[in-house]
Amino acid sequence: MATASIASNTELSRAIAASIRHSSNKPLATQQPTGRCMFNRLSDRFPHLSVRATRNSSMSKENSRKSGDGAGGGLTYKDAGVDIDAGSELVRRIAKMAPGIGGFGGLFPLGDSYLVAGTDGVGTKLKLAFETGIHETIGIDLVAMSVNDIVTSGAKPLFFLDYYATSRLDVDLAEKVIKGIVDGCQQSDCTLLGGETAEMPDFYAEGEYDLSGFAVGIVKKESVIDGKNIAAGDVLVGLPSSGVHSNGFSLVRRVLAQSGLSLNDQLPGGSLTLGEALMAPTFIYVKQVLDLISKGGVKGIAHITGGGFTDNIPRVFPKGLGALIYKDSWKVPTLFKWIQEAGKIEDAEMSRTFNMGIGMVVVMTEEASRRILEEGQHQAYRIGEVVHGEGVSYN
């Protein structure tokens, strides 16, 4: 059951008109998406276009890289049943068909602008929604995971589409979920343009559902944030997260089972129950990030999802540069401390799996960072700097 609406956007209309004028004398080709990544077909059929595609493996959001077999006694994502090797291999194969994959959002040229697209789901956080009965905010998570990705390019989200699938449609339950999606769209100042509701008898467990979402935004070509000008000495500014966000829950659920506590128990050292703390919706950074960009000096942005700092920050760096993270430059939330202690998880595994309280990292000039931090308009921390080398180190 599909729904659709029309969003009015002057900037988008101008870009489309410019694109039509630019392409009016060129033959049209029929696109036949493969279902894996629409950009591989586009690059084949329109080789004159410069397309930067995005590809994220859900496995890589549930596990950043092979980290041993828990020989140290602590839990890892591999122990939680998620094999990053298979996900990485799939991405490697797809990258051969669609070069350029790897950014947080896929860029499609349209006149003097780029359309920036992203897609994602909520992962096994849904399992906790089923157990806690908290469905009103899971839609915010869904929107956040896509719009937070595309805003890293400096794109303003235009519209969002959702896919809701279940074995038997419970209208009241679906309404709660979709209300969260509407809330997420309002927070990111974009339009819920449409969606698909699929009833699939015998496919899902009774009372359960699955979600995915798709966001499209726009940015002027001269305003794209791509990290190309990042240099040693630039500053890493961290924006606080609202919790675990929407990745890492395969490991979280394993930790919860091992701890002997239930979702109704109070978070040790906290004021909420574990269920309430874990189900806190993903923070939507769109307005905050676009405001920071408007002030100048922003060179690159990394959305900290699965892979933590270790895998996500280097994605925006030119070759030969790495990140030095200042330990203790922000307060790690109690929830992450409990996860680590209850699961006996090593520091390196935590840093490459969870956001640890920082959901977005903005790379900016020294002057810009000083201005932002002194103004105090946004809650932010100076968490590190760009250095010569590779990867992420901690000091």
BABA-517392 format. One line per 5 residues: number of its first residue (from 1); their letters; for each residue x, y, z of C-alpha. Coordinates in steps of 0.05 Angstrom, whole numbers, plus 5000, padded with zeros to 4 digits. Example, Ala and Ser with C-alpha at 12.3 -4.5 7.8 and 13.67 -1.06 7.14 Angstrom:
2
1 = AS = 5246,4910,5156 ~ 5273,4979,5143
% end
This chain:
395
1 = MATAS = 5000,5000,5000 ~ 5038,5060,4975 ~ 5025,5133,4992 ~ 5054,5194,4959 ~ 5052,5269,4964
6 = IASNT = 5085,5327,4928 ~ 5135,5372,4963 ~ 5146,5443,4938 ~ 5219,5464,4939 ~ 5244,5524,4898
11 = ELSRA = 5317,5502,4901 ~ 5301,5433,4877 ~ 5256,5459,4821 ~ 5310,5505,4797 ~ 5361,5449,4798
16 = IAASI = 5315,5403,4759 ~ 5300,5457,4708 ~ 5374,5471,4700 ~ 5388,5397,4691 ~ 5333,5391,4638
21 = RHSSN = 5361,5450,4600 ~ 5432,5421,4604 ~ 5409,5352,4580 ~ 5356,5373,4529 ~ 5399,5357,4469
26 = KPLAT = 5423,5290,4496 ~ 5389,5223,4484 ~ 5351,5193,4542 ~ 5365,5123,4567 ~ 5320,5078,4608
31 = QQPTG = 5345,5062,4677 ~ 5335,4991,4702 ~ 5357,4989,4774 ~ 5388,4924,4797 ~ 5359,4930,4868
36 = RCMFN = 5429,4930,4898 ~ 5454,5000,4882 ~ 5421,5047,4833 ~ 5486,5083,4820 ~ 5520,5027,4783
41 = RLSDR = 5467,5030,4728 ~ 5469,5106,4726 ~ 5545,5107,4718 ~ 5540,5056,4661 ~ 5484,5092,4624
46 = FPHLS = 5508,5163,4638 ~ 5584,5157,4637 ~ 5591,5233,4629 ~ 5562,5244,4698 ~ 5606,5245,4759
51 = VRATR = 5569,5202,4810 ~ 5594,5189,4880 ~ 5557,5130,4908 ~ 5546,5105,4978 ~ 5545,5034,5003
56 = NSSMS = 5539,5012,5075 ~ 5535,4940,5097 ~ 5486,4928,5154 ~ 5538,4880,5180 ~ 5590,4935,5182
61 = KENSR = 5541,4975,5224 ~ 5535,4917,5272 ~ 5609,4903,5272 ~ 5667,4945,5248 ~ 5721,4894,5235
66 = KSGDG = 5745,4826,5256 ~ 5770,4835,5327 ~ 5790,4766,5350 ~ 5750,4712,5383 ~ 5740,4742,5451
71 = AGGGL = 5804,4710,5475 ~ 5811,4765,5527 ~ 5746,4744,5560 ~ 5707,4804,5536 ~ 5649,4802,5487
76 = TYKDA = 5659,4824,5414 ~ 5612,4833,5356 ~ 5637,4768,5328 ~ 5614,4734,5392 ~ 5546,4767,5381
81 = GVDID = 5538,4730,5315 ~ 5554,4785,5265 ~ 5608,4769,5214 ~ 5640,4832,5186 ~ 5682,4793,5136
86 = AGSEL = 5621,4773,5094 ~ 5595,4845,5094 ~ 5663,4873,5074 ~ 5670,4822,5019 ~ 5603,4842,4990
91 = VRRIA = 5620,4915,4991 ~ 5687,4899,4958 ~ 5653,4862,4901 ~ 5601,4917,4891 ~ 5655,4970,4890
96 = KMAPG = 5684,4937,4828 ~ 5617,4949,4793 ~ 5606,5019,4821 ~ 5673,5055,4834 ~ 5670,5111,4884
101 = IGGFG = 5627,5075,4935 ~ 5644,5090,5007 ~ 5617,5158,5025 ~ 5562,5170,5075 ~ 5514,5192,5020
106 = GLFPL = 5509,5181,4945 ~ 5516,5244,4902 ~ 5478,5252,4836 ~ 5492,5315,4794 ~ 5431,5357,4777
111 = GDSYL = 5446,5424,4745 ~ 5489,5466,4791 ~ 5472,5421,4850 ~ 5478,5350,4875 ~ 5421,5307,4899
116 = VAGTD = 5448,5268,4958 ~ 5414,5203,4976 ~ 5419,5154,5034 ~ 5383,5092,5058 ~ 5384,5053,5123
121 = GVGTK = 5345,5013,5173 ~ 5342,5009,5249 ~ 5376,4942,5258 ~ 5362,4897,5317 ~ 5342,4956,5360
126 = LKLAF = 5274,4934,5334 ~ 5279,4873,5379 ~ 5281,4918,5439 ~ 5221,4957,5413 ~ 5182,4892,5411
131 = ETGIH = 5204,4874,5482 ~ 5193,4943,5513 ~ 5131,4962,5474 ~ 5164,5029,5458 ~ 5145,5041,5385
136 = ETIGI = 5132,5116,5385 ~ 5205,5136,5374 ~ 5233,5080,5330 ~ 5211,5121,5269 ~ 5256,5178,5292
141 = DLVAM = 5314,5128,5291 ~ 5296,5109,5220 ~ 5296,5180,5194 ~ 5358,5198,5234 ~ 5402,5143,5205
146 = SVNDI = 5391,5168,5134 ~ 5388,5244,5143 ~ 5449,5244,5189 ~ 5487,5209,5133 ~ 5468,5257,5077
151 = VTSGA = 5479,5320,5118 ~ 5553,5301,5123 ~ 5559,5326,5051 ~ 5527,5392,5070 ~ 5461,5371,5039
156 = KPLFF = 5394,5397,5065 ~ 5345,5339,5068 ~ 5286,5348,5021 ~ 5243,5286,5029 ~ 5239,5218,5061
161 = LDYYA = 5207,5152,5041 ~ 5194,5093,5087 ~ 5181,5019,5080 ~ 5141,4983,5134 ~ 5134,4908,5129
166 = TSRLD = 5097,4860,5175 ~ 5063,4793,5174 ~ 4995,4820,5194 ~ 4980,4894,5195 ~ 4963,4922,5264
171 = VDLAE = 4938,4991,5246 ~ 4946,5020,5316 ~ 5018,4995,5321 ~ 5036,5019,5251 ~ 5007,5087,5267
176 = KVIKG = 5053,5094,5327 ~ 5114,5077,5285 ~ 5096,5124,5228 ~ 5082,5180,5277 ~ 5155,5173,5297
181 = IVDGC = 5175,5178,5224 ~ 5134,5242,5218 ~ 5168,5269,5281 ~ 5237,5253,5252 ~ 5220,5288,5187
186 = QQSDC = 5197,5350,5225 ~ 5262,5350,5265 ~ 5303,5347,5201 ~ 5258,5397,5164 ~ 5241,5350,5107
191 = TLLGG = 5177,5321,5078 ~ 5151,5251,5087 ~ 5138,5243,5013 ~ 5110,5172,5014 ~ 5120,5101,5035
196 = ETAEM = 5102,5028,5027 ~ 5064,4984,5076 ~ 5073,4910,5061 ~ 5034,4854,5092 ~ 5073,4789,5084
201 = PDFYA = 5037,4731,5119 ~ 5082,4679,5151 ~ 5144,4720,5136 ~ 5151,4757,5202 ~ 5137,4734,5273
206 = EGEYD = 5069,4754,5300 ~ 5070,4826,5326 ~ 5137,4843,5294 ~ 5155,4887,5235 ~ 5215,4913,5197
211 = LSGFA = 5232,4983,5174 ~ 5276,5016,5123 ~ 5280,5088,5099 ~ 5307,5130,5043 ~ 5326,5204,5046
216 = VGIVK = 5343,5253,4990 ~ 5374,5321,5000 ~ 5406,5375,4958 ~ 5470,5417,4961 ~ 5502,5465,4913
221 = KESVI = 5563,5436,4878 ~ 5609,5491,4904 ~ 5584,5479,4975 ~ 5595,5403,4980 ~ 5632,5381,5043
226 = DGKNI = 5679,5327,5018 ~ 5741,5329,5063 ~ 5789,5342,5005 ~ 5818,5404,5039 ~ 5829,5372,5107
231 = AAGDV = 5900,5384,5132 ~ 5943,5366,5191 ~ 5927,5413,5249 ~ 5853,5418,5234 ~ 5808,5406,5295
236 = LVGLP = 5758,5351,5309 ~ 5696,5377,5342 ~ 5648,5325,5371 ~ 5573,5334,5377 ~ 5541,5293,5434
241 = SSGVH = 5498,5232,5420 ~ 5433,5216,5455 ~ 5454,5146,5471 ~ 5472,5083,5432 ~ 5432,5109,5372
246 = SNGFS = 5413,5054,5323 ~ 5473,5008,5315 ~ 5508,4959,5359 ~ 5446,4926,5387 ~ 5466,4854,5371
251 = LVRRV = 5523,4864,5420 ~ 5479,4904,5468 ~ 5428,4848,5471 ~ 5483,4797,5484 ~ 5510,4840,5540
256 = LAQSG = 5440,4848,5569 ~ 5429,4773,5569 ~ 5497,4761,5602 ~ 5485,4814,5655 ~ 5425,4780,5686
261 = LSLND = 5386,4845,5685 ~ 5322,4859,5648 ~ 5299,4919,5607 ~ 5254,4938,5666 ~ 5313,4942,5714
266 = QLPGG = 5344,5009,5728 ~ 5408,5026,5691 ~ 5464,5019,5744 ~ 5486,5090,5761 ~ 5430,5121,5720
271 = SLTLG = 5360,5148,5730 ~ 5325,5109,5674 ~ 5309,5036,5664 ~ 5354,4999,5616 ~ 5297,4996,5567
276 = EALMA = 5286,5071,5569 ~ 5360,5086,5563 ~ 5371,5038,5505 ~ 5309,5060,5467 ~ 5327,5134,5469
281 = PTFIY = 5318,5158,5397 ~ 5377,5174,5353 ~ 5394,5248,5354 ~ 5381,5284,5289 ~ 5439,5331,5273
286 = VKQVL = 5412,5364,5210 ~ 5396,5434,5236 ~ 5457,5436,5281 ~ 5506,5414,5227 ~ 5477,5460,5173
291 = DLISK = 5483,5518,5222 ~ 5556,5500,5235 ~ 5570,5497,5160 ~ 5538,5565,5150 ~ 5588,5596,5198
296 = GGVKG = 5647,5573,5155 ~ 5709,5533,5165 ~ 5678,5463,5162 ~ 5720,5415,5119 ~ 5693,5346,5133
301 = IAHIT = 5639,5311,5174 ~ 5635,5239,5198 ~ 5571,5206,5224 ~ 5591,5160,5280 ~ 5551,5096,5272
306 = GGGFT = 5576,5024,5270 ~ 5651,5025,5267 ~ 5655,5081,5319 ~ 5712,5131,5312 ~ 5759,5077,5287
311 = DNIPR = 5725,5065,5220 ~ 5683,5127,5208 ~ 5729,5186,5218 ~ 5782,5162,5168 ~ 5727,5158,5114
316 = VFPKG = 5729,5234,5106 ~ 5805,5242,5107 ~ 5852,5248,5047 ~ 5905,5195,5044 ~ 5963,5204,5091
321 = LGALI = 5922,5236,5147 ~ 5895,5207,5211 ~ 5860,5228,5274 ~ 5887,5237,5345 ~ 5830,5232,5396
326 = YKDSW = 5839,5266,5463 ~ 5817,5217,5517 ~ 5773,5247,5572 ~ 5756,5308,5528 ~ 5682,5292,5537
331 = KVPTL = 5643,5253,5589 ~ 5626,5183,5567 ~ 5553,5170,5585 ~ 5536,5120,5640 ~ 5502,5073,5591
336 = FKWIQ = 5566,5059,5553 ~ 5604,5048,5618 ~ 5553,4997,5639 ~ 5556,4961,5571 ~ 5631,4957,5576
341 = EAGKI = 5632,4933,5647 ~ 5575,4883,5640 ~ 5604,4854,5576 ~ 5677,4860,5597 ~ 5689,4893,5530
346 = EDAEM = 5758,4920,5514 ~ 5769,4994,5501 ~ 5788,4983,5428 ~ 5725,4942,5415 ~ 5681,4996,5447
351 = SRTFN = 5714,5051,5406 ~ 5704,5014,5340 ~ 5633,4993,5355 ~ 5596,5048,5393 ~ 5594,5124,5388
356 = MGIGM = 5614,5129,5462 ~ 5574,5193,5470 ~ 5595,5229,5406 ~ 5547,5220,5348 ~ 5578,5267,5297
361 = VVVMT = 5649,5291,5286 ~ 5661,5357,5249 ~ 5730,5372,5221 ~ 5743,5447,5219 ~ 5797,5498,5220
366 = EEASR = 5828,5519,5285 ~ 5796,5588,5280 ~ 5727,5561,5265 ~ 5730,5511,5322 ~ 5751,5564,5371
371 = RILEE = 5694,5609,5349 ~ 5642,5553,5355 ~ 5666,5531,5423 ~ 5670,5602,5451 ~ 5601,5620,5425
376 = GQHQA = 5571,5561,5462 ~ 5509,5561,5417 ~ 5517,5486,5405 ~ 5538,5434,5456 ~ 5604,5411,5428
381 = YRIGE = 5673,5387,5449 ~ 5743,5394,5421 ~ 5758,5319,5419 ~ 5820,5315,5376 ~ 5861,5338,5316
386 = VVHGE = 5882,5316,5247 ~ 5953,5288,5244 ~ 5999,5259,5193 ~ 5992,5184,5189 ~ 5935,5135,5181
391 = GVSYN = 5876,5113,5223 ~ 5855,5136,5292 ~ 5899,5138,5354 ~ 5881,5158,5425 ~ 5921,5200,5474
% end
